Amino acid sequence: MYYIEKNVNMPIEKADEKVREALKEVGFGIITEIDMQATLKKKIDKDIKPYKILGACNPNFAYQAIQEEEKIGIMLPCNVTLIDNGDGTTNVAVMNPVTALSIVGNDKIIPFAEEVKVLLEKALNSL
């Protein structure tokens, strides 16, 4: 599976706040943010339910990965989606870094990916 997910019993705005806090607790910061609902409305006049993409980064792991695989930036940051379920709950999903980075073909990356996966799961489970 290319993602790990959890439905949380809170609206998307509160889930966004809690996700950021949970990621910070395990050493990640948000370096990008895309409001897909607003972007698609503005760019192509299409309506979708509230949907955010957060780009989470742990600078230490990013540095280590870049040292082993220069082009790894194509796969960074670790994306997190927040999707409004329409019933007061939010689906939070994080990229599974082991699955995503396995396509790189560099075995030196996998230990970083496994460590990152543990941290992302810890953050998700704390919600």
LOGUZA-274859 format. One record per residue: residue number from 1; chain; x, y, z of N, C-alpha, C in turn. Coordinates in Angstrom, 3 decimals. Example, Ala and Ser with C-alpha at 12.3 -4.5 7.8 and 13.67 -1.06 7.14 Angstrom:
2
seq=1 mol=A n.px=13.190 n.py=-5.690 n.pz=7.800 ca.px=12.300 ca.py=-4.500 ca.pz=7.800 c.px=13.200 c.py=-3.300 c.pz=7.800;
seq=2 mol=A n.px=12.850 n.py=-2.250 n.pz=7.080 ca.px=13.670 ca.py=-1.060 ca.pz=7.140 c.px=12.900 c.py=0.030 c.pz=7.870;
// end
This chain:
127
seq=1 mol=A n.px=0.853 n.py=-1.175 n.pz=0.000 ca.px=0.000 ca.py=0.000 ca.pz=0.000 c.px=0.903 c.py=1.244 c.pz=0.000;
seq=2 mol=A n.px=0.554 n.py=2.210 n.pz=-0.786 ca.px=1.386 ca.py=3.406 ca.pz=-0.910 c.px=1.064 c.py=4.480 c.pz=0.127;
seq=3 mol=A n.px=0.101 n.py=4.214 n.pz=0.998 ca.px=-0.240 ca.py=5.174 ca.pz=2.049 c.px=-0.664 c.py=4.437 c.pz=3.314;
seq=4 mol=A n.px=-0.658 n.py=5.220 n.pz=4.399 ca.px=-1.136 ca.py=4.756 ca.pz=5.698 c.px=-2.202 c.py=5.768 c.pz=6.092;
seq=5 mol=A n.px=-3.369 n.py=5.318 n.pz=6.549 ca.px=-4.453 ca.py=6.265 ca.pz=6.789 c.px=-5.155 c.py=6.047 c.pz=8.115;
seq=6 mol=A n.px=-5.861 n.py=7.088 n.pz=8.512 ca.px=-6.695 ca.py=7.028 ca.pz=9.708 c.px=-7.826 c.py=8.046 c.pz=9.548;
seq=7 mol=A n.px=-9.035 n.py=7.630 n.pz=9.899 ca.px=-10.147 ca.py=8.570 ca.pz=9.967 c.px=-10.199 c.py=9.119 c.pz=11.382;
seq=8 mol=A n.px=-10.307 n.py=10.434 n.pz=11.487 ca.px=-10.350 ca.py=11.074 ca.pz=12.796 c.px=-11.682 c.py=11.781 c.pz=12.974;
seq=9 mol=A n.px=-12.169 n.py=11.764 n.pz=14.192 ca.px=-13.471 ca.py=12.319 ca.pz=14.508 c.px=-13.365 c.py=13.815 c.pz=14.798;
seq=10 mol=A n.px=-13.029 n.py=14.567 n.pz=13.756 ca.px=-12.933 ca.py=16.019 ca.pz=13.873 c.px=-13.002 c.py=16.622 c.pz=12.476;
seq=11 mol=A n.px=-13.482 n.py=17.861 n.pz=12.385 ca.px=-13.541 ca.py=18.517 ca.pz=11.076 c.px=-12.124 c.py=18.777 c.pz=10.550;
seq=12 mol=A n.px=-12.035 n.py=19.028 n.pz=9.266 ca.px=-10.739 ca.py=19.158 ca.pz=8.610 c.px=-9.864 c.py=20.264 c.pz=9.210;
seq=13 mol=A n.px=-10.465 n.py=21.374 n.pz=9.627 ca.px=-9.666 ca.py=22.467 ca.pz=10.203 c.px=-8.971 c.py=22.026 c.pz=11.489;
seq=14 mol=A n.px=-9.699 n.py=21.317 n.pz=12.336 ca.px=-9.127 ca.py=20.818 ca.pz=13.585 c.px=-8.118 c.py=19.704 c.pz=13.290;
seq=15 mol=A n.px=-8.433 n.py=18.846 n.pz=12.334 ca.px=-7.516 ca.py=17.769 ca.pz=11.961 c.px=-6.201 c.py=18.352 c.pz=11.446;
seq=16 mol=A n.px=-6.272 n.py=19.413 n.pz=10.674 ca.px=-5.074 ca.py=20.080 ca.pz=10.152 c.px=-4.186 c.py=20.526 c.pz=11.324;
seq=17 mol=A n.px=-4.794 n.py=21.164 n.pz=12.287 ca.px=-4.053 ca.py=21.631 ca.pz=13.470 c.px=-3.411 c.py=20.459 c.pz=14.218;
seq=18 mol=A n.px=-4.178 n.py=19.404 n.pz=14.447 ca.px=-3.687 ca.py=18.245 ca.pz=15.194 c.px=-2.596 c.py=17.484 c.pz=14.428;
seq=19 mol=A n.px=-2.741 n.py=17.383 n.pz=13.118 ca.px=-1.730 ca.py=16.709 ca.pz=12.300 c.px=-0.404 c.py=17.451 c.pz=12.387;
seq=20 mol=A n.px=-0.459 n.py=18.770 n.pz=12.275 ca.px=0.767 ca.py=19.566 ca.pz=12.370 c.px=1.444 c.py=19.368 c.pz=13.724;
seq=21 mol=A n.px=0.654 n.py=19.357 n.pz=14.790 ca.px=1.202 ca.py=19.142 ca.pz=16.135 c.px=1.821 c.py=17.747 c.pz=16.253;
seq=22 mol=A n.px=1.115 n.py=16.748 n.pz=15.756 ca.px=1.594 ca.py=15.364 ca.pz=15.853 c.px=2.889 c.py=15.173 c.pz=15.061;
seq=23 mol=A n.px=2.963 n.py=15.764 n.pz=13.893 ca.px=4.177 ca.py=15.655 ca.pz=13.087 c.px=5.349 c.py=16.379 c.pz=13.756;
seq=24 mol=A n.px=5.055 n.py=17.531 n.pz=14.334 ca.px=6.108 ca.py=18.272 ca.pz=15.026 c.px=6.677 c.py=17.454 c.pz=16.179;
seq=25 mol=A n.px=5.815 n.py=16.735 n.pz=16.877 ca.px=6.248 ca.py=15.901 ca.pz=18.005 c.px=7.246 c.py=14.825 c.pz=17.591;
seq=26 mol=A n.px=7.199 n.py=14.397 n.pz=16.320 ca.px=8.120 ca.py=13.355 ca.pz=15.860 c.px=9.191 c.py=13.922 c.pz=14.920;
seq=27 mol=A n.px=9.369 n.py=15.243 n.pz=14.930 ca.px=10.484 ca.py=15.856 ca.pz=14.220 c.px=10.226 c.py=16.332 c.pz=12.807;
seq=28 mol=A n.px=8.966 n.py=16.427 n.pz=12.415 ca.px=8.633 ca.py=16.884 ca.pz=11.066 c.px=8.037 c.py=18.288 c.pz=11.097;
seq=29 mol=A n.px=8.334 n.py=19.049 n.pz=10.073 ca.px=7.705 ca.py=20.345 ca.pz=9.873 c.px=6.980 c.py=20.333 c.pz=8.546;
seq=30 mol=A n.px=6.064 n.py=21.253 n.pz=8.389 ca.px=5.326 ca.py=21.372 ca.pz=7.122 c.px=6.029 c.py=22.432 c.pz=6.282;
seq=31 mol=A n.px=6.492 n.py=22.023 n.pz=5.103 ca.px=7.207 ca.py=22.964 ca.pz=4.244 c.px=6.415 c.py=23.359 c.pz=2.998;
seq=32 mol=A n.px=5.356 n.py=22.612 n.pz=2.714 ca.px=4.461 ca.py=22.982 ca.pz=1.615 c.px=3.026 c.py=22.721 c.pz=2.044;
seq=33 mol=A n.px=2.123 n.py=23.455 n.pz=1.433 ca.px=0.701 ca.py=23.265 ca.pz=1.717 c.px=-0.085 c.py=23.614 c.pz=0.466;
seq=34 mol=A n.px=-0.980 n.py=22.718 n.pz=0.073 ca.px=-1.818 ca.py=22.955 ca.pz=-1.098 c.px=-3.269 c.py=22.741 c.pz=-0.699;
seq=35 mol=A n.px=-4.084 n.py=23.743 n.pz=-0.914 ca.px=-5.526 ca.py=23.633 ca.pz=-0.725 c.px=-6.098 c.py=23.236 c.pz=-2.077;
seq=36 mol=A n.px=-6.307 n.py=21.934 n.pz=-2.268 ca.px=-6.765 ca.py=21.441 ca.pz=-3.567 c.px=-8.151 c.py=21.954 c.pz=-3.926;
seq=37 mol=A n.px=-9.016 n.py=22.104 n.pz=-2.946 ca.px=-10.362 ca.py=22.609 ca.pz=-3.209 c.px=-10.279 c.py=24.007 c.pz=-3.829;
seq=38 mol=A n.px=-9.519 n.py=24.896 n.pz=-3.216 ca.px=-9.381 ca.py=26.274 ca.pz=-3.717 c.px=-8.631 c.py=26.307 c.pz=-5.042;
seq=39 mol=A n.px=-7.588 n.py=25.503 n.pz=-5.155 ca.px=-6.771 ca.py=25.499 ca.pz=-6.372 c.px=-7.569 c.py=25.038 c.pz=-7.582;
seq=40 mol=A n.px=-8.310 n.py=23.943 n.pz=-7.440 ca.px=-9.078 ca.py=23.436 ca.pz=-8.574 c.px=-10.222 c.py=24.383 c.pz=-8.947;
seq=41 mol=A n.px=-10.805 n.py=25.027 n.pz=-7.952 ca.px=-11.858 ca.py=26.003 ca.pz=-8.243 c.px=-11.281 c.py=27.170 c.pz=-9.036;
seq=42 mol=A n.px=-10.144 n.py=27.664 n.pz=-8.590 ca.px=-9.523 ca.py=28.825 ca.pz=-9.237 c.px=-9.002 c.py=28.486 c.pz=-10.641;
seq=43 mol=A n.px=-8.346 n.py=27.343 n.pz=-10.780 ca.px=-7.682 ca.py=27.010 ca.pz=-12.042 c.px=-8.613 c.py=26.459 c.pz=-13.111;
seq=44 mol=A n.px=-9.570 n.py=25.620 n.pz=-12.716 ca.px=-10.431 ca.py=24.983 ca.pz=-13.724 c.px=-11.919 c.py=25.067 c.pz=-13.389;
seq=45 mol=A n.px=-12.254 n.py=25.880 n.pz=-12.387 ca.px=-13.643 ca.py=26.090 ca.pz=-11.975 c.px=-14.372 c.py=24.773 c.pz=-11.663;
seq=46 mol=A n.px=-13.672 n.py=23.879 n.pz=-10.957 ca.px=-14.271 ca.py=22.609 ca.pz=-10.540 c.px=-14.378 c.py=22.583 c.pz=-9.024;
seq=47 mol=A n.px=-15.450 n.py=22.010 n.pz=-8.541 ca.px=-15.698 ca.py=21.918 ca.pz=-7.104 c.px=-15.389 c.py=20.513 c.pz=-6.596;
seq=48 mol=A n.px=-14.623 n.py=20.449 n.pz=-5.511 ca.px=-14.400 ca.py=19.193 ca.pz=-4.805 c.px=-14.594 c.py=19.471 c.pz=-3.316;
seq=49 mol=A n.px=-14.719 n.py=18.406 n.pz=-2.544 ca.px=-14.839 ca.py=18.570 ca.pz=-1.099 c.px=-13.518 c.py=19.097 c.pz=-0.544;
seq=50 mol=A n.px=-13.523 n.py=19.656 n.pz=0.668 ca.px=-12.270 ca.py=20.140 ca.pz=1.255 c.px=-11.188 c.py=19.067 c.pz=1.239;
seq=51 mol=A n.px=-10.010 n.py=19.442 n.pz=0.716 ca.px=-8.927 ca.py=18.494 ca.pz=0.481 c.px=-7.626 c.py=19.272 c.pz=0.545;
seq=52 mol=A n.px=-6.767 n.py=18.911 n.pz=1.493 ca.px=-5.476 ca.py=19.573 ca.pz=1.646 c.px=-4.342 c.py=18.575 c.pz=1.477;
seq=53 mol=A n.px=-3.238 n.py=19.062 n.pz=0.952 ca.px=-2.008 ca.py=18.272 ca.pz=0.878 c.px=-0.940 c.py=19.044 c.pz=1.639;
seq=54 mol=A n.px=-0.372 n.py=18.398 n.pz=2.653 ca.px=0.718 ca.py=18.990 ca.pz=3.421 c.px=2.005 c.py=18.254 c.pz=3.077;
seq=55 mol=A n.px=3.069 n.py=18.995 n.pz=2.856 ca.px=4.374 ca.py=18.407 ca.pz=2.594 c.px=5.177 c.py=18.398 c.pz=3.882;
seq=56 mol=A n.px=5.362 n.py=17.220 n.pz=4.459 ca.px=6.062 ca.py=17.088 ca.pz=5.741 c.px=7.525 c.py=16.722 c.pz=5.497;
seq=57 mol=A n.px=8.406 n.py=17.359 n.pz=6.270 ca.px=9.834 ca.py=17.104 ca.pz=6.104 c.px=10.528 c.py=17.013 c.pz=7.453;
seq=58 mol=A n.px=11.377 n.py=16.011 n.pz=7.578 ca.px=12.285 ca.py=15.899 ca.pz=8.712 c.px=13.662 c.py=16.226 c.pz=8.143;
seq=59 mol=A n.px=14.225 n.py=17.390 n.pz=8.468 ca.px=15.477 ca.py=17.824 ca.pz=7.838 c.px=16.630 c.py=16.836 c.pz=7.993;
seq=60 mol=A n.px=16.733 n.py=16.167 n.pz=9.121 ca.px=17.829 ca.py=15.213 ca.pz=9.313 c.px=17.732 c.py=14.038 c.pz=8.349;
seq=61 mol=A n.px=16.537 n.py=13.489 n.pz=8.208 ca.px=16.368 ca.py=12.381 ca.pz=7.274 c.px=16.527 c.py=12.844 c.pz=5.829;
seq=62 mol=A n.px=16.024 n.py=14.031 n.pz=5.516 ca.px=16.174 ca.py=14.559 ca.pz=4.161 c.px=17.657 c.py=14.719 c.pz=3.818;
seq=63 mol=A n.px=18.422 n.py=15.249 n.pz=4.749 ca.px=19.858 ca.py=15.424 ca.pz=4.534 c.px=20.539 c.py=14.076 c.pz=4.292;
seq=64 mol=A n.px=20.243 n.py=13.105 n.pz=5.149 ca.px=20.859 ca.py=11.779 ca.pz=5.005 c.px=20.501 c.py=11.145 c.pz=3.657;
seq=65 mol=A n.px=19.240 n.py=11.275 n.pz=3.282 ca.px=18.794 ca.py=10.686 ca.pz=2.016 c.px=19.487 c.py=11.344 c.pz=0.825;
seq=66 mol=A n.px=19.624 n.py=12.652 n.pz=0.864 ca.px=20.294 ca.py=13.369 ca.pz=-0.231 c.px=21.766 c.py=12.966 c.pz=-0.333;
seq=67 mol=A n.px=22.371 n.py=12.661 n.pz=0.797 ca.px=23.768 ca.py=12.215 ca.pz=0.775 c.px=23.917 c.py=10.871 c.pz=0.068;
seq=68 mol=A n.px=22.892 n.py=10.039 n.pz=0.155 ca.px=22.941 ca.py=8.710 ca.pz=-0.451 c.px=22.421 c.py=8.684 c.pz=-1.887;
seq=69 mol=A n.px=21.509 n.py=9.584 n.pz=-2.185 ca.px=20.845 ca.py=9.558 ca.pz=-3.495 c.px=20.500 c.py=10.989 c.pz=-3.887;
seq=70 mol=A n.px=21.320 n.py=11.577 n.pz=-4.731 ca.px=21.199 ca.py=12.998 ca.pz=-5.053 c.px=19.825 c.py=13.394 c.pz=-5.603;
seq=71 mol=A n.px=19.224 n.py=12.580 n.pz=-6.392 ca.px=17.940 ca.py=12.925 ca.pz=-7.020 c.px=16.733 c.py=12.594 c.pz=-6.146;
seq=72 mol=A n.px=16.956 n.py=12.199 n.pz=-4.914 ca.px=15.863 ca.py=11.784 ca.pz=-4.018 c.px=14.853 c.py=12.907 c.pz=-3.781;
seq=73 mol=A n.px=15.258 n.py=14.130 n.pz=-4.014 ca.px=14.345 ca.py=15.257 ca.pz=-3.847 c.px=13.079 c.py=15.147 c.pz=-4.676;
seq=74 mol=A n.px=13.141 n.py=14.362 n.pz=-5.749 ca.px=11.953 ca.py=14.121 ca.pz=-6.561 c.px=10.864 c.py=13.452 c.pz=-5.723;
seq=75 mol=A n.px=11.278 n.py=12.698 n.pz=-4.714 ca.px=10.348 ca.py=11.940 ca.pz=-3.880 c.px=10.010 c.py=12.656 c.pz=-2.564;
seq=76 mol=A n.px=10.574 n.py=13.821 n.pz=-2.356 ca.px=10.362 ca.py=14.553 ca.pz=-1.109 c.px=9.470 c.py=15.754 c.pz=-1.355;
seq=77 mol=A n.px=8.780 n.py=16.278 n.pz=-0.372 ca.px=8.651 ca.py=15.808 ca.pz=1.001 c.px=7.655 c.py=14.659 c.pz=1.101;
seq=78 mol=A n.px=7.454 n.py=14.174 n.pz=2.313 ca.px=6.442 ca.py=13.148 ca.pz=2.563 c.px=5.080 c.py=13.844 c.pz=2.561;
seq=79 mol=A n.px=4.235 n.py=13.465 n.pz=1.639 ca.px=2.931 ca.py=14.121 ca.pz=1.561 c.px=1.932 c.py=13.514 c.pz=2.533;
seq=80 mol=A n.px=1.105 n.py=14.401 n.pz=3.059 ca.px=0.026 ca.py=14.050 ca.pz=3.975 c.px=-1.245 c.py=14.653 c.pz=3.394;
seq=81 mol=A n.px=-2.293 n.py=13.846 n.pz=3.251 ca.px=-3.557 ca.py=14.393 ca.pz=2.769 c.px=-4.567 c.py=14.453 c.pz=3.901;
seq=82 mol=A n.px=-5.370 n.py=15.491 n.pz=3.859 ca.px=-6.504 ca.py=15.648 ca.pz=4.761 c.px=-7.725 c.py=15.828 c.pz=3.870;
seq=83 mol=A n.px=-8.657 n.py=14.885 n.pz=3.976 ca.px=-9.835 ca.py=14.902 ca.pz=3.114 c.px=-11.085 c.py=14.881 c.pz=3.979;
seq=84 mol=A n.px=-11.928 n.py=15.880 n.pz=3.787 ca.px=-13.173 ca.py=15.991 ca.pz=4.540 c.px=-14.108 c.py=14.864 c.pz=4.122;
seq=85 mol=A n.px=-14.528 n.py=14.050 n.pz=5.076 ca.px=-15.436 ca.py=12.940 ca.pz=4.785 c.px=-16.896 c.py=13.382 c.pz=4.652;
seq=86 mol=A n.px=-17.180 n.py=14.648 n.pz=4.953 ca.px=-18.530 ca.py=15.157 ca.pz=4.794 c.px=-19.463 c.py=14.883 c.pz=5.959;
seq=87 mol=A n.px=-18.937 n.py=14.275 n.pz=7.015 ca.px=-19.778 ca.py=13.936 ca.pz=8.163 c.px=-19.167 c.py=14.410 c.pz=9.486;
seq=88 mol=A n.px=-18.281 n.py=15.403 n.pz=9.394 ca.px=-17.616 ca.py=15.897 ca.pz=10.594 c.px=-16.329 c.py=15.158 c.pz=10.917;
seq=89 mol=A n.px=-15.980 n.py=14.171 n.pz=10.082 ca.px=-14.729 ca.py=13.443 ca.pz=10.265 c.px=-13.792 c.py=13.759 c.pz=9.102;
seq=90 mol=A n.px=-12.528 n.py=13.434 n.pz=9.296 ca.px=-11.517 ca.py=13.709 ca.pz=8.273 c.px=-10.656 c.py=12.476 c.pz=8.071;
seq=91 mol=A n.px=-10.379 n.py=12.170 n.pz=6.824 ca.px=-9.438 ca.py=11.109 ca.pz=6.504 c.px=-8.051 c.py=11.734 c.pz=6.416;
seq=92 mol=A n.px=-7.122 n.py=11.202 n.pz=7.196 ca.px=-5.734 ca.py=11.654 ca.pz=7.171 c.px=-4.911 c.py=10.491 c.pz=6.639;
seq=93 mol=A n.px=-4.157 n.py=10.739 n.pz=5.586 ca.px=-3.322 ca.py=9.699 ca.pz=4.998 c.px=-1.908 c.py=10.249 c.pz=4.806;
seq=94 mol=A n.px=-0.935 n.py=9.391 n.pz=5.061 ca.px=0.464 ca.py=9.763 ca.pz=4.860 c.px=1.087 c.py=8.798 c.pz=3.859;
seq=95 mol=A n.px=2.012 n.py=9.318 n.pz=3.092 ca.px=2.741 ca.py=8.497 ca.pz=2.146 c.px=3.491 c.py=7.406 c.pz=2.905;
seq=96 mol=A n.px=3.479 n.py=6.194 n.pz=2.383 ca.px=4.291 ca.py=5.123 ca.pz=2.952 c.px=5.683 c.py=5.249 c.pz=2.323;
seq=97 mol=A n.px=6.657 n.py=5.769 n.pz=3.071 ca.px=7.967 ca.py=6.021 ca.pz=2.481 c.px=8.702 c.py=4.759 c.pz=2.047;
seq=98 mol=A n.px=8.443 n.py=3.627 n.pz=2.677 ca.px=9.108 ca.py=2.387 ca.pz=2.272 c.px=8.657 c.py=2.002 c.pz=0.869;
seq=99 mol=A n.px=7.356 n.py=2.038 n.pz=0.639 ca.px=6.817 ca.py=1.714 ca.pz=-0.683 c.px=7.285 c.py=2.732 c.pz=-1.721;
seq=100 mol=A n.px=7.163 n.py=4.004 n.pz=-1.389 ca.px=7.513 ca.py=5.063 ca.pz=-2.345 c.px=8.991 c.py=5.042 c.pz=-2.715;
seq=101 mol=A n.px=9.840 n.py=4.888 n.pz=-1.730 ca.px=11.276 ca.py=4.977 ca.pz=-1.996 c.px=11.887 c.py=3.669 c.pz=-2.483;
seq=102 mol=A n.px=11.121 n.py=2.586 n.pz=-2.438 ca.px=11.650 ca.py=1.317 ca.pz=-2.952 c.px=11.888 c.py=1.390 c.pz=-4.454;
seq=103 mol=A n.px=11.182 n.py=2.262 n.pz=-5.148 ca.px=11.369 ca.py=2.380 ca.pz=-6.598 c.px=12.690 c.py=3.048 c.pz=-6.969;
seq=104 mol=A n.px=13.341 n.py=3.671 n.pz=-5.996 ca.px=14.607 ca.py=4.354 ca.pz=-6.261 c.px=15.693 c.py=3.355 c.pz=-6.659;
seq=105 mol=A n.px=15.647 n.py=2.168 n.pz=-6.082 ca.px=16.625 ca.py=1.142 ca.pz=-6.417 c.px=17.949 c.py=1.297 c.pz=-5.694;
seq=106 mol=A n.px=17.960 n.py=2.035 n.pz=-4.589 ca.px=19.179 ca.py=2.221 ca.pz=-3.796 c.px=18.897 c.py=1.660 c.pz=-2.404;
seq=107 mol=A n.px=19.490 n.py=0.534 n.pz=-2.096 ca.px=19.242 ca.py=-0.136 ca.pz=-0.818 c.px=19.648 c.py=0.705 c.pz=0.387;
seq=108 mol=A n.px=20.516 n.py=1.685 n.pz=0.195 ca.px=20.950 ca.py=2.530 ca.pz=1.306 c.px=19.835 c.py=3.469 c.pz=1.769;
seq=109 mol=A n.px=18.822 n.py=3.660 n.pz=0.947 ca.px=17.699 ca.py=4.548 ca.pz=1.272 c.px=16.673 c.py=3.846 c.pz=2.166;
seq=110 mol=A n.px=16.540 n.py=2.549 n.pz=2.036 ca.px=15.485 ca.py=1.807 ca.pz=2.738 c.px=15.550 c.py=1.961 c.pz=4.259;
seq=111 mol=A n.px=16.719 n.py=1.909 n.pz=4.899 ca.px=16.728 ca.py=2.117 ca.pz=6.358 c.px=16.160 c.py=3.475 c.pz=6.768;
seq=112 mol=A n.px=16.433 n.py=4.535 n.pz=6.003 ca.px=15.853 ca.py=5.849 ca.pz=6.301 c.px=14.340 c.py=5.778 c.pz=6.150;
seq=113 mol=A n.px=13.908 n.py=5.153 n.pz=5.062 ca.px=12.474 ca.py=5.050 ca.pz=4.791 c.px=11.755 c.py=4.304 c.pz=5.906;
seq=114 mol=A n.px=12.370 n.py=3.244 n.pz=6.412 ca.px=11.745 ca.py=2.477 ca.pz=7.493 c.px=11.644 c.py=3.312 c.pz=8.774;
seq=115 mol=A n.px=12.678 n.py=4.087 n.pz=9.071 ca.px=12.639 ca.py=4.960 ca.pz=10.253 c.px=11.573 c.py=6.042 c.pz=10.098;
seq=116 mol=A n.px=11.495 n.py=6.617 n.pz=8.912 ca.px=10.498 ca.py=7.653 ca.pz=8.651 c.px=9.095 c.py=7.076 c.pz=8.768;
seq=117 mol=A n.px=8.897 n.py=5.865 n.pz=8.257 ca.px=7.579 ca.py=5.222 ca.pz=8.339 c.px=7.143 c.py=5.064 c.pz=9.791;
seq=118 mol=A n.px=8.047 n.py=4.624 n.pz=10.641 ca.px=7.725 ca.py=4.460 ca.pz=12.064 c.px=7.284 c.py=5.793 c.pz=12.667;
seq=119 mol=A n.px=7.998 n.py=6.860 n.pz=12.343 ca.px=7.653 ca.py=8.177 ca.pz=12.892 c.px=6.315 c.py=8.684 c.pz=12.360;
seq=120 mol=A n.px=6.080 n.py=8.492 n.pz=11.070 ca.px=4.808 ca.py=8.930 ca.pz=10.496 c.px=3.640 c.py=8.142 c.pz=11.084;
seq=121 mol=A n.px=3.842 n.py=6.840 n.pz=11.288 ca.px=2.792 ca.py=6.018 ca.pz=11.914 c.px=2.538 c.py=6.466 c.pz=13.347;
seq=122 mol=A n.px=3.602 n.py=6.803 n.pz=14.057 ca.px=3.452 ca.py=7.284 ca.pz=15.424 c.px=2.621 c.py=8.567 c.pz=15.465;
seq=123 mol=A n.px=2.918 n.py=9.479 n.pz=14.546 ca.px=2.157 ca.py=10.732 ca.pz=14.479 c.px=0.698 c.py=10.448 c.pz=14.152;
seq=124 mol=A n.px=0.459 n.py=9.600 n.pz=13.166 ca.px=-0.899 ca.py=9.277 ca.pz=12.762 c.px=-1.667 c.py=8.603 c.pz=13.898;
seq=125 mol=A n.px=-1.018 n.py=7.679 n.pz=14.575 ca.px=-1.679 ca.py=6.964 ca.pz=15.669 c.px=-1.988 c.py=7.851 c.pz=16.856;
seq=126 mol=A n.px=-1.289 n.py=8.968 n.pz=16.983 ca.px=-1.526 ca.py=9.864 ca.pz=18.121 c.px=-2.741 c.py=10.770 c.pz=17.921;
seq=127 mol=A n.px=-3.291 n.py=10.764 n.pz=16.740 ca.px=-4.447 ca.py=11.636 ca.pz=16.447 c.px=-5.709 c.py=11.128 c.pz=17.121;
// end
